[in-house]
């Protein structure tokens, strides 16, 4: 297949890069419903101040590798890593119609994979936000700097949610929670997010400690 120009996608190596390349080459894209996941390290500045530079690099590499594997396993794509933050997208073409559930499952799995819920605590503290809504997904940029990403208010909303989440917490908008069929008994809050005119309703999801047998 490589002789035919086929190769694994950088966005998710479980899928062929051809469709993504075609979209990037032709600046393609469309407005679609999708689910966005943002997850970032809590207290990263203070954490970096207490560590040697090489240790910070090793920690970030571990976080990037872990986060990417979780997203790939849940049929999402890694949009980008921005400093200490993961940005991932789940949409019908790859994730299926239950992309909201896949995004929330990925967030839960990521918290578990980083040690949230473990008796000794996480090896890196994360907060996450998940939102389902309409966004423009496609190629942006110019020349060699063209990349596939998501644009619109849904992206900003998810980023604000991740910033508001405490370590070990996932803040999920009611749109995503309803689409995923989350337990209605989970804690609900009304948040005033920076830059948003209207308060937003969210469901708070946490990872429970492992039960010892």
Secondary structure, DSSP 8 states (H G I E B T S, - for coil): -GGGT--B-SS-TTSBSHHHHHHHHTT-EEEEEEEEEEEEETTHHHHHHTS-HHHHHHHHHHHHHHHHHHHHHTT-EEEEEETTEEEEEEEHHHH-TTHHHHHHHHHHHHHHHTTTTSTT--SS-EEEEEEEEEEEEEEESSGGG-EEEEESHHHHHHHHHHHH--TTEEEEEHHHHHHHT--TTS-EEEE--TT-SS-EEEEEEE-------
